[in-house]
Amino acid sequence: METKLQKLKKRLVEINDLESAAALLSWDQSTYMPSGGAAARARQMATLGRLAHEKFTDPAIGKLLDDLRPYEESLPYDSDEASLVRVTRRNYEKAVKVPPSFMAQLTSHSAKTYQVWTEARPANDFAKVQPNLEKTLDLSRQLADFFPGYEHIADPLIDFHDYGMKASTISAIFAELRQQLVPLVQAITAQPTVDNSCLHQNFPEGQQWAFGLEVIKRFGYDFERGREDKTPHPFTTKFSLGDVRITTRVKENDLGEALFGSLHEAGHAMYEQGIRKDFEGTPLAQGTSSGIHESQSRLWENLVGRSRGFWRFFYPQLQAVFPNQLGSVSLETFYRAINKVERSLIRTEADEVTYNLHVMLRFDFELALLEGRLAVRDLPEAWRERFEADLGIVPPDDRDGVLQDVHWYAGIIGGAFQGYTLGNILNAQFFETALSVHPEIPAEIEEGEFGTLHSWLKENIYQHGSKYTATELVERVTGGPMSIEPYIHYLRGKYGELYKL
Ligand code: ZN
């Protein structure tokens, strides 16, 4: 049996090599590729993607998985070998259910829709992309139908990002959270507006860049196994466990943009850098779900990076970098500025408190669209109504309304948004657990020391990669199921104090 497992592993590593090569081409496309390379690059990535898919859906893989079943069943559930077979089988069974011709159709439709969206958004012209989006919805439903037996049509699509989560579970958690958040947002926005103009002076790019690098180095992001580059949209990508890269964007008139972007991506990257080396090249060597991944990025960005203790250490250093801009701005003013809560239009720029309302609106619309309760043509109006109800403002146009996020216009409708809010809920739950085991963590953060926290995350979350599902991991780490309590407790504590509620 050992030899069959070796055989399987060898094939998986080869497939991973193809995928990693495609990821490198994609990274290069976003960072340094001259625009003249675009057409050939798209083709090259498609070729590698197709080869990887063909290799993975080869019936020989299915045969190996079948042959390995008795061996897997003879081992404890959480042994590395059983986990590798289990996770590979799960991915394999999913991959073989979708015909390659359908995938090709979806990919080509997505590419076209993305192109139309890049024109429709600046022109504030939803009608231009509406027929494409209708087709996307149709294809999204078809995709779900390759996985019969679901409870809700969104479930198979959610499964691609957050394995094991169901629309019904997420809806229930979101409803509970929304009940708490809407009044909290109302209470906060009834208070005087916070002045965050200190963040909107001129901050030269080079100094911003260097400061961000300094912080993430201290966090424990390993530059021997990573690097940071500039792109219009920040992301994290991995070519191996020894090469996990991040990107960020810099705005000279907005100090938060590059800094918090870097902290966020470093959180994603540290998760991947922390996976056990012997998982390299296998399906176990990646973060286990989008919700867990977001919990790790947001933990470093928000729970650490927007905390008062963190800035007690770093603010004097930041002031030394920008003496003219921040020399006379107090720590308290700065702390309030980076935690300003406001009703705003754009999800990606939203604060910790309102952010989830942006996500829930999208999640609910995805369910309504997939169920057929909402038509694509009615989406802009539905967006305005819901936005006003939840956030108290009406988007003045579709550009900053229904057209703002790329997700639906570059992929399918369903599954891509819930991870952000699951991440917010889970980061608080994980952090609370870490503090109960290591009450010294906040004091260390005030000293610019992150070793205890980083080690705890490595030990409890990072190292396991995809060995455990999100649900299993939450149980193992916190001793209970996912719960919104720690997150609500965190928000009430922090923002209650900030806004004197
Ligand atoms: Zn993220």
Boltz pocket constraint, residues with backbone or C-beta under 6 A from the ligand:
constraints:
  - pocket:
      binder: B
      contacts: [[A, 264], [A, 268], [A, 293], [A, 294], [A, 297]]
      max_distance: 6.0
